[in-house]
Amino acid sequence: MKKILITSTLCTTIVFGGVDVLPVEKRTFVQSKYIPDISLVMDTSYVSRDMSDDKVSEFEIPGVAEALLGSHTHDGVAHTPYNASNGFNLNYAELVLSSSVDPFFTVDGVFHFSESNTEIEELYFTSTVLGYGTRLKGGKFNSNFGYINEQHHHSWDFADMPLVYEAFLGMHGLNEMGLQLQWIAPTDTYLMAGVEVLQGENSQMFGKDKIGDYTTQADAPALFVGYLKTSFDIKDTTVLAGLSYARGSSRIDHTDDDEAHALSAMSSIYGADLLIKHYFDSYSFVSWQSEVLNRTMQGTYYDVDSSGSMTDSSALSKDQTGLYSQVIYGVNKSWRAGVRYDTIFQNDVTKSGTNVDNGNNFDKYSAMIEYHTSEFARFRLQYNHNHSLCDENGDRQSFNTIMLQANLSIGAHAAHSF
């Protein structure tokens, strides 16, 4: 039987007849060979909005989300939405470190820097040593719920998050500490199933912390996610589709607002996504991408006075649905253009058994054109017409925004998902 010696930067393996006979723990490993990939992404923009910053920062979608364009505090850190202010915005600098640890694990870290704070956006390990098409991830990471949630801002097709995501899950989406297990089926067509057990600290929808003396703290982990995704090709056309589900406790604290209140509930969110992308050649393509999200919340709504004490409580139920749909045309290697429609079309809220009429069909329209000098530099001009937000009196507001965005990166950066 022929003996073969295979040497690599990872290990030295002795193979007899195609079978590895050297135990894993005896293989040679040289940590110095694993030099991390390092990259830095810069995102900045110029914004011209036909309404003042102070005014739009107070706007809301009644019964759905408050102050979508205003700053908020989460885990003691102040967060300002991207492209928040008229004039120039330094949205963030993103530092990414990625490397293999050993033959069993890789580690990825994504660190966000703004003018006011620094935070760990993601820091997780990944391992495929379990075999059988499985992958394990642990740490803090973007959930694989839906399609766009896992993506970082600089890989989006538009400068801002789809309305339904931001309204239901906040500007960070589902970004949590926890564990993820994925399995790829041994089939000709790509089929992946995944489950996640997460801490549950999403400030917009999921939470576990006690509020005042009138809610209890939920046991952690407090959020559970599952999904099924598939993909297949039809000649030069690729189809991706997925179904997602998340369920967890909700502790929403708005006791510092002018109309102070809090919410304790159990919440679920259902998602369906579809992407169809047709290539004309290596660089020219047209794609259609859509996601629909439905969320339900069942719990108790608490009215709070200025001292933070509860003054009244009532049963609360929400059933809300929204979607976004976009078309992108890649003209060539340098130019792309696209349009997107956002809407939250269902907003059913029941308080103490009585339907609350907060309105429906909160719409937003966007169009963009972008130029790439290379795969590392992108300049985008985007126009938004926003008819989704209301003022403090509940009156629907319409305003227009023009954004010029520059996104540039240096260093070695991992490829983005399809």
C-alpha positions as CSV (number, residue, x, y, z in Angstrom):
1,M,0.0,0.0,0.0
2,K,1.4,3.4,-1.0
3,K,2.4,5.8,1.8
4,I,1.9,9.6,1.1
5,L,3.2,12.5,3.3
6,I,1.1,15.6,2.9
7,T,2.5,18.8,4.4
8,S,0.6,22.2,4.7
9,T,0.6,25.3,6.9
10,L,-2.2,23.7,8.9
11,C,-0.7,20.3,9.8
12,T,1.3,17.4,8.7
13,T,-0.8,14.3,8.0
14,I,0.2,10.7,7.2
15,V,-2.2,9.0,4.8
16,F,-2.3,5.3,4.0
17,G,-4.5,4.4,1.0
18,G,-6.4,7.7,1.3
19,V,-7.2,7.2,5.0
20,D,-5.7,9.7,7.6
21,V,-4.2,7.5,10.4
22,L,-2.5,10.2,12.4
23,P,-4.7,11.2,15.4
24,V,-5.8,14.9,15.3
25,E,-4.1,15.6,18.6
26,K,-0.7,14.6,17.1
27,R,-0.9,16.8,14.1
28,T,1.6,19.7,13.8
29,F,0.1,23.2,14.2
30,V,1.9,26.5,13.9
31,Q,0.0,29.4,15.2
32,S,2.3,32.0,13.6
33,K,1.0,30.9,10.2
34,Y,-2.4,32.4,11.1
35,I,-2.1,36.1,10.6
36,P,-5.5,37.8,10.9
37,D,-7.1,39.5,7.9
38,I,-7.5,43.2,8.9
39,S,-9.8,45.6,7.1
40,L,-11.2,49.1,7.8
41,V,-14.5,50.4,6.3
42,M,-15.3,54.1,6.3
43,D,-18.9,55.3,5.7
44,T,-19.8,59.0,5.4
45,S,-22.6,60.9,3.8
46,Y,-24.0,64.3,3.0
47,V,-27.8,64.7,3.7
48,S,-30.2,67.3,2.5
49,R,-33.7,66.9,4.0
50,D,-36.6,69.4,3.6
51,M,-37.3,69.3,7.3
52,S,-35.3,70.2,10.3
53,D,-33.4,67.6,12.3
54,D,-35.2,68.5,15.6
55,K,-38.6,68.0,14.0
56,V,-38.0,64.6,12.3
57,S,-36.2,63.2,15.3
58,E,-39.6,63.2,17.2
59,F,-41.6,61.5,14.4
60,E,-43.0,58.0,15.0
61,I,-45.1,55.2,13.5
62,P,-48.0,55.2,16.0
63,G,-48.3,51.8,17.8
64,V,-45.2,50.5,15.9
65,A,-42.1,52.5,16.7
66,E,-41.0,55.8,18.2
67,A,-38.4,58.3,17.1
68,L,-37.0,56.2,14.2
69,L,-34.8,59.1,13.1
70,G,-33.7,60.2,16.6
71,S,-30.9,59.1,18.9
72,H,-31.5,56.4,21.5
73,T,-29.6,54.8,24.3
74,H,-29.1,51.0,24.5
75,D,-27.1,49.2,27.2
76,G,-25.9,52.6,28.4
77,V,-24.5,53.6,25.0
78,A,-25.9,56.4,22.8
79,H,-26.7,55.4,19.2
80,T,-27.4,57.8,16.4
81,P,-29.1,56.5,13.2
82,Y,-27.0,56.5,10.0
83,N,-27.5,59.7,7.8
84,A,-29.3,61.3,10.8
85,S,-28.4,65.0,10.4
86,N,-28.7,67.5,7.6
87,G,-25.2,68.3,6.3
88,F,-22.2,66.0,6.8
89,N,-22.4,62.7,8.7
90,L,-19.5,60.4,9.7
91,N,-21.6,57.3,10.1
92,Y,-19.0,55.0,11.3
93,A,-15.6,53.3,10.9
94,E,-15.8,49.5,10.9
95,L,-12.7,47.5,11.9
96,V,-12.8,43.8,11.0
97,L,-10.3,41.2,12.3
98,S,-10.7,37.6,11.0
99,S,-8.4,34.5,11.4
100,S,-8.2,30.8,12.0
101,V,-7.4,30.0,15.6
102,D,-6.4,26.4,14.9
103,P,-7.7,23.5,12.7
104,F,-10.9,23.6,14.7
105,F,-12.0,27.2,15.1
106,T,-12.0,30.6,13.4
107,V,-12.7,34.0,15.1
108,D,-14.2,37.1,13.6
109,G,-14.4,40.5,15.3
110,V,-16.3,43.5,14.0
111,F,-15.8,46.8,15.9
112,H,-17.7,50.0,15.3
113,F,-16.3,53.4,15.9
114,S,-18.3,56.7,15.8
115,E,-17.5,60.2,17.0
116,S,-19.1,59.5,20.4
117,N,-18.5,55.8,21.2
118,T,-16.9,52.5,20.4
119,E,-18.7,49.1,20.5
120,I,-18.3,45.5,19.6
121,E,-20.8,44.9,16.8
122,E,-19.8,41.2,16.4
123,L,-17.3,38.9,18.1
124,Y,-17.8,35.2,17.5
125,F,-16.1,31.9,16.9
126,T,-17.1,29.4,14.2
127,S,-16.4,25.7,13.9
128,T,-17.2,23.0,11.4
129,V,-15.5,20.1,13.2
130,L,-18.8,18.5,14.1
131,G,-19.1,17.2,10.6
132,Y,-22.2,16.0,8.8
133,G,-22.8,19.4,7.2
134,T,-23.1,21.3,10.5
135,R,-21.6,24.6,11.6
136,L,-21.5,26.0,15.2
137,K,-21.2,29.7,16.0
138,G,-21.0,31.3,19.4
139,G,-20.5,34.8,20.7
140,K,-22.2,38.1,19.6
141,F,-23.4,38.1,16.0
142,N,-26.0,39.2,13.6
143,S,-28.8,36.6,13.4
144,N,-29.4,34.7,10.2
145,F,-33.1,35.6,10.6
146,G,-34.4,36.7,7.2
147,Y,-32.1,37.9,4.4
148,I,-30.8,41.3,5.2
149,N,-30.4,41.0,8.9
150,E,-27.0,39.2,8.7
151,Q,-25.5,41.8,6.3
152,H,-23.5,44.7,7.5
153,H,-24.6,48.2,6.5
154,H,-21.8,48.7,3.9
155,S,-23.1,45.7,1.8
156,W,-26.7,47.0,1.7
157,D,-28.1,48.2,-1.7
158,F,-29.4,51.4,-0.1
159,A,-28.0,53.8,2.4
160,D,-30.7,53.1,5.0
161,M,-32.3,50.0,6.5
162,P,-35.7,48.8,5.1
163,L,-38.5,50.5,7.0
164,V,-40.1,47.2,8.3
165,Y,-36.8,46.0,9.8
166,E,-36.0,49.3,11.5
167,A,-39.6,49.7,12.8
168,F,-39.8,46.1,14.2
169,L,-36.2,45.4,15.2
170,G,-34.4,48.7,15.4
171,M,-31.4,50.0,13.6
172,H,-29.2,47.1,14.8
173,G,-31.7,44.3,13.7
174,L,-31.3,41.1,15.6
175,N,-27.7,41.4,16.9
176,E,-27.3,39.2,20.0
177,M,-25.1,37.1,22.2
178,G,-25.8,33.4,21.9
179,L,-25.2,30.2,20.0
180,Q,-26.1,29.2,16.4
181,L,-26.2,25.8,14.9
182,Q,-26.7,25.3,11.2
183,W,-27.0,22.2,9.0
184,I,-26.7,21.9,5.3
185,A,-28.6,19.0,3.8
186,P,-26.7,16.6,1.5
187,T,-28.8,17.4,-1.5
188,D,-28.1,18.6,-5.0
189,T,-30.1,21.8,-4.2
190,Y,-28.8,24.0,-1.4
191,L,-31.0,23.5,1.7
192,M,-29.9,24.9,5.1
193,A,-31.7,24.7,8.4
194,G,-30.6,26.8,11.4
195,V,-31.5,27.4,15.1
196,E,-30.2,30.1,17.4
197,V,-30.5,30.5,21.2
198,L,-30.0,34.2,22.0
199,Q,-29.8,36.4,25.1
200,G,-32.7,38.6,24.1
201,E,-31.7,42.2,24.3
202,N,-33.2,43.9,21.3
203,S,-34.4,47.3,22.5
204,Q,-37.1,47.6,19.9
205,M,-39.0,44.3,20.3
206,F,-37.3,41.7,22.4
207,G,-35.9,42.3,25.9
208,K,-35.6,40.5,29.3
209,D,-34.8,43.2,31.9
210,K,-37.1,44.2,34.7
211,I,-38.7,47.6,34.5
212,G,-39.6,49.4,37.7
213,D,-41.5,47.3,40.3
214,Y,-44.2,46.3,37.9
215,T,-42.5,43.8,35.5
216,T,-40.4,40.8,36.2
217,Q,-37.1,39.9,34.6
218,A,-37.3,37.2,32.0
219,D,-35.0,34.2,32.3
220,A,-32.0,34.3,29.9
221,P,-31.6,33.2,27.2
222,A,-34.9,34.8,26.2
223,L,-35.0,34.7,22.4
224,F,-35.2,31.7,20.1
225,V,-34.8,31.8,16.3
226,G,-35.2,29.2,13.6
227,Y,-35.1,29.3,9.8
228,L,-35.0,27.3,6.6
229,K,-33.2,28.6,3.5
230,T,-32.8,27.2,0.0
231,S,-31.2,28.2,-3.3
232,F,-31.1,26.9,-6.9
233,D,-30.2,28.0,-10.4
234,I,-32.2,28.1,-13.5
235,K,-29.6,28.7,-16.2
236,D,-28.3,32.2,-15.6
237,T,-30.8,33.0,-12.9
238,T,-30.3,32.3,-9.2
239,V,-33.2,32.0,-6.8
240,L,-32.8,32.3,-3.0
241,A,-35.8,31.8,-0.6
242,G,-36.2,31.5,3.1
243,L,-38.6,31.3,6.0
244,S,-37.7,32.5,9.5
245,Y,-39.3,32.6,12.9
246,A,-38.3,34.2,16.2
247,R,-40.0,34.2,19.6
248,G,-39.0,35.7,22.9
249,S,-39.9,37.9,25.8
250,S,-40.4,41.6,25.5
251,R,-39.5,44.3,28.0
252,I,-39.8,47.6,26.3
253,D,-38.8,50.6,28.5
254,H,-40.1,54.1,27.5
255,T,-40.3,55.4,31.1
256,D,-38.2,58.4,30.1
257,D,-40.5,59.6,27.3
258,D,-42.9,62.5,27.6
259,E,-45.8,60.0,27.7
260,A,-44.0,57.5,29.9
261,H,-44.9,53.8,29.5
262,A,-43.6,50.3,29.5
263,L,-44.5,47.0,27.9
264,S,-44.1,43.4,29.2
265,A,-45.1,40.7,26.6
266,M,-44.3,37.6,24.7
267,S,-43.6,38.3,21.1
268,S,-43.2,36.5,17.8
269,I,-42.0,37.6,14.4
270,Y,-42.4,35.6,11.2
271,G,-40.4,36.3,8.0
272,A,-40.4,35.2,4.4
273,D,-37.7,36.4,1.9
274,L,-37.1,35.9,-1.8
275,L,-34.3,37.0,-4.1
276,I,-34.2,36.4,-7.8
277,K,-31.0,37.5,-9.6
278,H,-30.4,37.1,-13.4
279,Y,-27.0,37.7,-14.9
280,F,-26.6,39.0,-18.4
281,D,-22.8,38.6,-18.2
282,S,-20.1,38.7,-15.5
283,Y,-21.0,42.2,-14.3
284,S,-24.5,43.0,-15.7
285,F,-27.5,41.8,-13.8
286,V,-31.0,42.5,-12.6
287,S,-32.3,41.4,-9.2
288,W,-35.6,41.5,-7.4
289,Q,-35.4,41.2,-3.6
290,S,-38.4,41.2,-1.2
291,E,-39.1,40.4,2.5
292,V,-42.3,40.4,4.4
293,L,-42.3,40.4,8.2
294,N,-45.2,39.9,10.6
295,R,-45.0,40.5,14.3
296,T,-47.4,39.7,17.1
297,M,-47.1,40.8,20.8
298,Q,-49.3,39.8,23.7
299,G,-48.8,41.3,27.1
300,T,-49.4,44.2,29.4
301,Y,-49.1,47.9,28.8
302,Y,-48.1,50.1,31.8
303,D,-48.8,53.9,32.1
304,V,-46.0,55.5,34.2
305,D,-45.8,58.9,36.0
306,S,-42.8,61.2,36.1
307,S,-41.3,59.4,39.1
308,G,-41.4,56.1,37.2
309,S,-44.2,54.6,39.2
310,M,-47.0,52.7,37.5
311,T,-50.4,54.6,37.4
312,D,-52.4,52.1,35.3
313,S,-52.1,48.9,33.3
314,S,-54.0,47.3,30.5
315,A,-53.9,44.2,28.3
316,L,-52.2,44.9,25.0
317,S,-52.2,42.9,21.7
318,K,-50.4,43.8,18.5
319,D,-50.5,42.2,15.0
320,Q,-48.5,44.2,12.5
321,T,-47.1,43.4,9.0
322,G,-44.8,45.2,6.6
323,L,-42.5,44.5,3.7
324,Y,-40.0,46.0,1.4
325,S,-39.4,45.2,-2.3
326,Q,-36.6,46.4,-4.4
327,V,-35.2,46.0,-8.0
328,I,-31.5,46.6,-8.7
329,Y,-30.0,46.8,-12.2
330,G,-26.2,46.3,-12.5
331,V,-25.3,48.1,-15.7
332,N,-21.7,47.1,-15.8
333,K,-18.7,46.7,-13.4
334,S,-19.0,50.4,-12.3
335,W,-22.6,51.5,-12.4
336,R,-25.7,50.3,-10.6
337,A,-29.2,51.7,-10.0
338,G,-32.2,50.7,-8.1
339,V,-35.6,51.5,-6.6
340,R,-37.2,50.3,-3.3
341,Y,-40.7,50.4,-1.9
342,D,-41.3,50.1,1.9
343,T,-44.6,49.8,3.7
344,I,-46.1,48.7,7.0
345,F,-49.6,47.9,5.8
346,Q,-51.2,46.2,8.8
347,N,-51.2,47.9,12.2
348,D,-53.8,46.1,14.4
349,V,-53.5,47.2,18.1
350,T,-56.0,46.2,20.8
351,K,-55.8,47.8,24.3
352,S,-58.0,46.6,27.1
353,G,-60.2,44.8,24.5
354,T,-60.7,47.9,22.4
355,N,-59.2,48.4,18.9
356,V,-56.9,51.4,18.7
357,D,-57.0,53.1,15.3
358,N,-53.4,54.2,14.7
359,G,-53.7,54.1,10.9
360,N,-52.2,51.8,8.2
361,N,-50.2,51.9,5.0
362,F,-47.1,53.7,6.2
363,D,-45.1,54.1,3.0
364,K,-41.7,55.1,1.9
365,Y,-40.2,55.3,-1.6
366,S,-36.4,55.3,-2.5
367,A,-34.3,55.5,-5.6
368,M,-30.5,55.3,-5.9
369,I,-27.7,55.3,-8.4
370,E,-24.1,54.4,-7.5
371,Y,-20.7,54.3,-9.0
372,H,-17.9,52.0,-8.1
373,T,-14.3,53.0,-8.8
374,S,-13.3,49.5,-7.7
375,E,-14.7,46.8,-5.4
376,F,-13.3,48.8,-2.5
377,A,-15.0,52.2,-3.2
378,R,-18.6,53.0,-3.8
379,F,-20.3,56.4,-4.2
380,R,-24.1,56.5,-4.0
381,L,-26.8,59.1,-4.6
382,Q,-30.1,58.3,-3.1
383,Y,-33.5,60.0,-2.9
384,N,-36.2,59.1,-0.4
385,H,-39.8,60.2,-0.2
386,N,-41.0,59.3,3.3
387,H,-44.8,59.2,4.0
388,S,-44.5,56.7,6.9
389,L,-44.1,58.9,10.0
390,C,-46.4,61.0,12.2
391,D,-45.9,63.9,14.5
392,E,-46.8,64.0,18.2
393,N,-50.4,64.8,17.3
394,G,-50.7,61.7,15.1
395,D,-50.8,63.7,11.8
396,R,-49.0,62.0,8.9
397,Q,-46.0,63.9,7.6
398,S,-44.3,63.7,4.2
399,F,-40.7,64.8,3.6
400,N,-38.0,64.3,1.1
401,T,-34.3,63.4,1.6
402,I,-31.3,63.4,-0.7
403,M,-28.2,61.6,0.4
404,L,-24.7,61.3,-1.1
405,Q,-22.9,58.4,0.5
406,A,-19.3,57.4,0.3
407,N,-18.2,53.9,1.4
408,L,-14.6,52.9,1.1
409,S,-12.6,50.0,2.6
410,I,-8.9,49.1,2.9
411,G,-7.3,45.8,3.8
412,A,-8.3,42.2,3.5
413,H,-12.1,41.8,3.9
414,A,-14.0,38.5,3.7
415,A,-16.4,38.2,0.8
416,H,-20.0,39.1,1.4
417,S,-22.9,36.6,1.2
418,F,-24.8,36.4,-2.1
